[in-house]
Amino acid sequence: MIKSMNKLINILPGTDCGLCGSPSCKAFAEDVAKGLANIGDCKFIKNGGLNNEG
């Protein structure tokens, strides 16, 4: 589980924005690894990144 968490942490933006419902990207990665959340719940990944203002 730790290997999959580390892979997920490297994919996630690391902003700890909480928009996914988890308090941090690390906690979110743990939830995804446990099957409690979906990687698509990350608003940055789902939207291709929130900082695409131009």
N, CA, C and O of each residue as an XYZ file, in Angstrom:
216
protein
N       0.825     -1.197      0.000
C       0.000      0.000      0.000
C       0.870      1.263      0.000
O       0.502      2.267     -0.609
N       1.998      1.217      0.667
C       2.869      2.397      0.735
C       3.420      2.754     -0.636
O       3.542      3.933     -0.965
N       3.759      1.737     -1.451
C       4.264      2.015     -2.795
C       3.205      2.717     -3.632
O       3.507      3.678     -4.339
N       1.964      2.243     -3.555
C       0.909      2.885     -4.343
C       0.619      4.286     -3.810
O       0.319      5.191     -4.589
N       0.704      4.476     -2.495
C       0.529      5.822     -1.922
C       1.599      6.769     -2.434
O       1.296      7.905     -2.797
N       2.839      6.322     -2.470
C       3.939      7.174     -2.943
C       3.761      7.542     -4.404
O       4.037      8.677     -4.794
N       3.302      6.593     -5.224
C       3.030      6.894     -6.631
C       1.947      7.958     -6.737
O       2.065      8.895     -7.526
N       0.896      7.812     -5.944
C      -0.202      8.775     -5.969
C       0.252     10.155     -5.498
O      -0.133     11.169     -6.081
N       1.058     10.194     -4.460
C       1.555     11.467     -3.946
C       2.348     12.202     -5.021
O       2.286     13.428     -5.113
N       3.095     11.455     -5.835
C       3.867     12.070     -6.916
C       2.976     12.602     -8.028
O       3.369     13.522     -8.745
N       1.786     12.038     -8.183
C       0.846     12.481     -9.206
C       0.061     13.709     -8.734
O      -0.243     14.605     -9.521
N      -0.257     13.736     -7.459
C      -1.082     14.814     -6.906
C      -0.303     16.134     -6.843
O       0.926     16.129     -6.780
N      -1.025     17.263     -6.861
C      -0.360     18.568     -6.923
C       0.382     18.967     -5.649
O       1.300     19.785     -5.713
N       0.015     18.420     -4.509
C       0.696     18.759     -3.266
C       0.276     20.093     -2.678
O       0.989     20.660     -1.850
N      -0.873     20.598     -3.095
C      -1.338     21.892     -2.618
C      -2.078     21.820     -1.290
O      -2.254     22.834     -0.616
N      -2.513     20.614     -0.915
C      -3.281     20.419      0.322
C      -4.466     21.378      0.396
O      -4.741     21.968      1.441
N      -5.167     21.523     -0.738
C      -6.265     22.487     -0.829
C      -7.519     22.027     -0.099
O      -8.317     22.858      0.335
N      -7.708     20.714      0.045
C      -8.880     20.183      0.728
C     -10.126     20.105     -0.129
O     -11.183     19.719      0.370
N     -10.041     20.459     -1.411
C     -11.216     20.433     -2.276
C     -11.742     19.020     -2.503
O     -12.908     18.844     -2.859
N     -10.902     18.022     -2.303
C     -11.314     16.628     -2.478
C     -12.040     16.094     -1.254
O     -12.656     15.030     -1.307
N     -11.968     16.828     -0.158
C     -12.586     16.386      1.088
C     -11.586     15.854      2.094
O     -11.941     15.605      3.246
N     -10.342     15.676      1.679
C      -9.291     15.233      2.586
C      -8.478     16.445      3.037
O      -8.380     17.432      2.307
N      -7.899     16.378      4.226
C      -7.156     17.531      4.742
C      -5.826     17.782      4.039
O      -5.288     18.887      4.109
N      -5.290     16.760      3.360
C      -4.010     16.922      2.681
C      -3.931     15.958      1.503
O      -4.697     14.999      1.415
N      -3.005     16.224      0.613
C      -2.793     15.325     -0.521
C      -2.322     13.954     -0.038
O      -2.682     12.933     -0.624
N      -1.529     13.927      1.013
C      -1.058     12.654      1.563
C      -2.228     11.837      2.104
O      -2.306     10.632      1.866
N      -3.132     12.483      2.826
C      -4.312     11.786      3.352
C      -5.201     11.309      2.209
O      -5.768     10.219      2.274
N      -5.324     12.128      1.161
C      -6.119     11.747      0.004
C      -5.497     10.537     -0.691
O      -6.215      9.617     -1.081
N      -4.180     10.524     -0.852
C      -3.489      9.395     -1.471
C      -3.730      8.122     -0.669
O      -3.910      7.049     -1.244
N      -3.733      8.233      0.635
C      -4.000      7.081      1.487
C      -5.429      6.583      1.273
O      -5.660      5.376      1.192
N      -6.382      7.503      1.183
C      -7.777      7.119      0.941
C      -7.928      6.414     -0.404
O      -8.646      5.419     -0.511
N      -7.256      6.927     -1.422
C      -7.318      6.299     -2.753
C      -6.704      4.906     -2.696
O      -7.263      3.962     -3.255
N      -5.570      4.766     -2.035
C      -4.897      3.473     -1.924
C      -5.763      2.456     -1.186
O      -5.717      1.263     -1.486
N      -6.547      2.924     -0.228
C      -7.442      2.044      0.531
C      -8.747      1.761     -0.204
O      -9.528      0.907      0.215
N      -8.983      2.480     -1.301
C     -10.223      2.294     -2.049
C     -11.377      3.118     -1.517
O     -12.528      2.885     -1.888
N     -11.087      4.076     -0.653
C     -12.128      4.924     -0.061
C     -12.422      6.165     -0.894
O     -13.430      6.837     -0.677
N     -11.544      6.469     -1.845
C     -11.715      7.638     -2.710
C     -11.211      7.273     -4.101
O     -10.525      6.267     -4.287
N     -11.561      8.102     -5.066
C     -11.138      7.899     -6.443
C     -10.186      9.025     -6.811
O     -10.395     10.169     -6.408
N      -9.146      8.717     -7.570
C      -8.167      9.735     -7.957
C      -8.839     10.901     -8.677
O      -8.352     12.030     -8.618
N      -9.947     10.636     -9.351
C     -10.695     11.679    -10.043
C     -11.364     12.665     -9.103
O     -11.855     13.702     -9.549
N     -11.394     12.361     -7.802
C     -11.951     13.293     -6.821
C     -11.046     14.498     -6.610
O     -11.480     15.511     -6.061
N      -9.786     14.400     -7.044
C      -8.866     15.533     -6.957
C      -9.280     16.548     -8.013
O      -9.263     16.243     -9.206
N      -9.641     17.722     -7.598
C     -10.121     18.755     -8.526
C      -9.027     19.196     -9.495
O      -9.326     19.590    -10.622
N      -7.770     19.135     -9.072
C      -6.667     19.522     -9.949
C      -6.511     18.518    -11.087
O      -6.308     18.906    -12.237
N      -6.604     17.241    -10.771
C      -6.464     16.205    -11.789
C      -7.703     16.171    -12.673
O      -7.594     16.057    -13.894
N      -8.881     16.271    -12.061
C     -10.133     16.208    -12.798
C     -10.247     17.338    -13.814
O     -10.714     17.121    -14.932
N      -9.827     18.534    -13.437
C      -9.942     19.714    -14.293
C      -8.674     19.999    -15.082
O      -8.582     21.022    -15.761
N      -7.710     19.114    -15.000
C      -6.444     19.365    -15.699
C      -5.620     20.432    -15.016
O      -4.692     20.973    -15.617
N      -5.935     20.743    -13.791
C      -5.226     21.781    -13.041
C      -6.070     23.022    -12.930
O      -6.685     23.447    -13.908
N      -6.110     23.602    -11.771
C      -6.918     24.785    -11.551
C      -6.192     26.066    -11.939
O      -6.814     27.122    -12.049
N      -4.877     25.981    -12.148
C      -4.114     27.189    -12.431
C      -3.807     27.315    -13.918
O      -2.672     27.611    -14.290
N      -4.796     27.096    -14.765
C      -4.625     27.217    -16.209
C      -5.178     28.554    -16.710
O      -5.856     28.594    -17.736
N      -4.898     29.632    -16.005
C      -5.466     30.920    -16.357
C      -4.865     31.540    -17.621
O      -5.349     32.588    -18.047
N      -3.891     30.982    -18.212
C      -3.425     31.565    -19.449
C      -1.993     31.689    -19.493
O      -1.445     32.170    -20.485
